[in-house]
């Protein structure tokens, strides 16, 4: 649901109601105007008390939670904000359906967590990177001084592990090293590039279906980063489909749609790209669902736990978000990016 808005006289009579509020109440604006707005609440006293405070200028804005009655439907739980309007004697009432408010709060919390994790990982990577060169160099010098060639096996272990850690550190730092190169992006060219790459890697037993809305316009973005973000998500899906590939019925669907009136990062967007990566694999283990985008968290043996973290980073650089809905037999990664 969208933001519900009403402008009231100080006595509570409705002067204006937006279309979203009309839809929720199931009444036309003409029917609502002039009516005491408190009667649409399951507990009218909550709004009446807020209006008394507004009339006496006791607060700049007051918030409370209540229930909004609907014609022939159950009441909608809402978060209500009451504030003085710009014109004297008028009061602005904004209502957020609590399901939408909870979603926005969750998105904001996930965004903040992702940023905190990225900063932690970047700082940790820098701290690890500096001693690694010294460890590797010392192992090489030690190897040159060994009396017995048989002992070189141990120094080679040190060198190999130092190189492995160096590779991991480089991947952790990669998103911060590449500048954001913006140009016109056709999302379906991005999808087709990723589709060809993944099918080349998995030529047997995997089908990648295209379900595109070709009316989606080009938008400004970093094509290389979007390819990498989508590639990471699709590769993650393909890896989860190993058993179905062996059976020959593994399927990934790339679906594009236009979403309307989407809130991302507390900002409302008229249009947004909605890109789904849907697979018919076993699903994300329940224990990982809340942590799937955390760095170094992986659901498979040998996984680095960086693919989805990097995908999230690149999508967030486009002021978007990525989320996952997973049940056994169907996992849906949904990417949202604002459109002009």
Secondary structure, DSSP 8 states (H G I E B T S, - for coil): ---EEEEEETTSBEEEE-HHHHHHHT--HHHHTTSBGGGGBSSHHHHHHHHHHHHTT--SEEEEEEEEEETTEEEEEEEEEEEE-SSTTEEEEEEEEHHHHHHHHHHHHHHHHHHHHHHHHHHHHHHHHHHHHHHHHHHHHHHHH-S-GGGHHHHHHHHHHHHHHHHHHHHHHHHHHS----EEE-HHHHHHHHHHHHHHH--SSEEEEEE--TT---EEE-HHHHHHHHHHHHHHHHHHTHHHHHHT-EEEEEEEEEEEEEEETTEEEEEEEEEEEEE-SS---GGGTTTTTSTT--SSTT--S-HHHHHHHHHHTTT-EEEEEEETTEEEEEEEEE--
